Structures are given as structure tokens and as C-alpha cells.
């Protein structure tokens, strides 16, 4: 069997490691960073966790803090303008998936004068103008370890998947202490996002022995700790497990790719501004039930590794328990349906066919064990509209 492996060159993992960011830059001879973050990180002062140690080391730091949730191409263009106005030699993506994705996209877009849409899949975005060091503050996206970034085309309301080595961070710092102040809603959404990365990497048609090992480890870390991190935000053991699991899941899906959940999730985010992890959670139980018949053994093993089933359960029963368990998570974590989120039913119906077309165009559904056609995706959107079962 032949396959490739992609991962950052260096990862620093552990509580308090954000304070050692100067050491990480020094390893690569970098000294003129632009920190890409968001207004919340600035307002709360959390971004000082990387700025202060850099300034203490005598490093002048630039800051671009105009990133937004579910980043758009217009924000990336503004970021590149800011980047080109200075003399920077690297980008530090600090925050949730959105600032890190923005930093990655800035590195790619700064290569030339082409629009962001020129780099979307199937284009291989293997070049970046500057290296990216990623410092996540949520345990979910795994963006610190992946070769992907997702940027919304603001004109077409299309979430563009951009993939390639240009989006792969040079290094990452995974410090679970940065997640202690994450709101409960964000903890839930990013946690399910991380689990969906592990599960989809595990069942993906592009899975490899390398990605399998990381996907299994991630599920074993995330599943028993998600609810604890949600209800006990200061629980260091749970936060550490979630952070490590999210990173492992990120490396897993960066090498095996995601599947139908993510393919269907991106259009929901683009058209209705639903946070990415939340739209994944809305879809996960129904898409799992749809997909199980094509990979019963794989889903059954995922159920056992996640604690939803035991060795005594048949594969069929274990796979059913997985879907039931995911629906129970949604209930426990107060995940709304699209209707409960407040989406207009008439607009949902009007956008449904376009969303299905955009999902298929992303390529992700083709990695699913059971590959749907447009009509089946539209039917799944109907299923998740009013119930996450």
C-alpha cells in the first residue's frame, strides 16, 4: 500500500507552552511575526499570551485582528494588504479555527494577485508566501495540523475548500490552558467538530494505517471527555485530553480527508452563518445513520472505541448505538436543529438544491463509505431540518 503523510514540521504540546513561542520562532530563524487573531482575543487579553513573551524576547509584533467567524475572502484580502504593508517573515494564527484559517489563506493569497477562488479545490495550493505558526485556543478544528483552510466567497455565499501544503502550518503550539475560558457553546461545537474529524477520517475511503491510528486515538480521547469539558470548564484533565484529541483528529483527516458531514456542513455555514462545528453536529447523527450500511464494521469499531458500545454488541447493534449516542450528545449539549437555530423554513427549502450541489462540488461526499447523489443529500437536509435523530 502506498500513501503520503503530511504534518507540521514541529509541534509543541502541553500546558503553558504558548509562553515558549519565542523558542519556536527561533528554531526556524524567524523574528518578524504578524499575529492574525480576532477582536475577542484582543478584548479579553488572551492574545497577550503570545505577544508578551515575544516582546520580552525583544521581538516586535504586528497584529491583524479583523478576522471574523467563518472567514470570507474579503477579510483575507484585507489581511494580505496589512501583511504587505509591513516587513514580516511569518504569520502566527492565534485563536479558534477562523483566525488560523485566515492566516493560512493569507499566506496562500500573498503568493500573487489571483483571487481566493483561484485556489479552491481541485487546485493544489502547495505554495505559501510565508510560514504559519498556529496556536489554537479551542479544542476542535485541528487547523493547527492540517493542510486545509475554508474561506467563504462573500459574493457567491460559497464556502471554498482550499487544500495544499501552502495551508499546512510550519509549526503548532497546542496549549490546553488557553481553552479554560472558552464558552460552553464553543466547547460543545468545537468538541463535536473534533470528533467528526476523527470519525470521518476513520471511515473515509482515503483512510490509511497512519490516519487510522490517529483517528482511533482521537476518538478514545474525545468521547469520554467532551461532556466533562462542557460541564466542568476548569477540568484540566478533560481540557488536555480534548486538545490532544483535536490535534490528532486534525492530522488524521488532513491525511485521510473528511467526508459527507463536512461536505453538507459547509453550505449550511455559508448560506445561514451557522458556526462550522454546530452545523457538523446538526448533521452527524443523520449522516451516520445514512452511511452505516456501507461500512458497518468500521462504524461499529468507532462505537466501541468511543464507549457507545461494547465488545459484546454485534456490529449492527454497535453501529446503531453510535448513531444513538451521537444524537444523545446533541441533546446533552443543547445542539439545535436548523429550525431551532432560527433558519427560515422557506429559505432552507429554496436553498436546499443549491446546497446539495455545492456539497457534491466540494468533493468530500466522494470520500464517504456510502456516496450519495444530489437527491439523497437533499433528503438528508430534510431529515436534519427538524430532528437530529
HELIX and SHEET records of a PDB file:
HELIX    1   1 UNK A   17  UNK A   20  5                                   4    
HELIX    2   2 UNK A   21  UNK A   27  1                                   7    
HELIX    3   3 UNK A   39  UNK A   44  1                                   6    
HELIX    4   4 UNK A   48  UNK A   56  1                                   9    
HELIX    5   5 UNK A   73  UNK A   84  1                                  12    
HELIX    6   6 UNK A   97  UNK A  109  1                                  13    
HELIX    7   7 UNK A  116  UNK A  119  5                                   4    
HELIX    8   8 UNK A  143  UNK A  145  5                                   3    
HELIX    9   9 UNK A  165  UNK A  167  5                                   3    
HELIX   10  10 UNK A  176  UNK A  179  5                                   4    
HELIX   11  11 UNK A  184  UNK A  203  1                                  20    
HELIX   12  12 UNK A  209  UNK A  222  1                                  14    
HELIX   13  13 UNK A  226  UNK A  231  1                                   6    
HELIX   14  14 UNK A  236  UNK A  256  1                                  21    
HELIX   15  15 UNK A  260  UNK A  272  1                                  13    
HELIX   16  16 UNK A  276  UNK A  292  1                                  17    
HELIX   17  17 UNK A  296  UNK A  305  1                                  10    
HELIX   18  18 UNK A  315  UNK A  332  1                                  18    
HELIX   19  19 UNK A  338  UNK A  341  1                                   4    
HELIX   20  20 UNK A  345  UNK A  361  1                                  17    
HELIX   21  21 UNK A  364  UNK A  367  5                                   4    
HELIX   22  22 UNK A  374  UNK A  386  1                                  13    
SHEET    1   A 6 UNK A  10  UNK A  13  0                                        
SHEET    2   A 6 UNK A 171  UNK A 174  1                                        
SHEET    3   A 6 UNK A 131  UNK A 136  1                                        
SHEET    4   A 6 UNK A  90  UNK A  95  1                                        
SHEET    5   A 6 UNK A  33  UNK A  38  1                                        
SHEET    6   A 6 UNK A  62  UNK A  67  1                                        
SHEET    1   B 2 UNK A 148  UNK A 153  0                                        
SHEET    2   B 2 UNK A 158  UNK A 163 -1                                        
END                                                                             
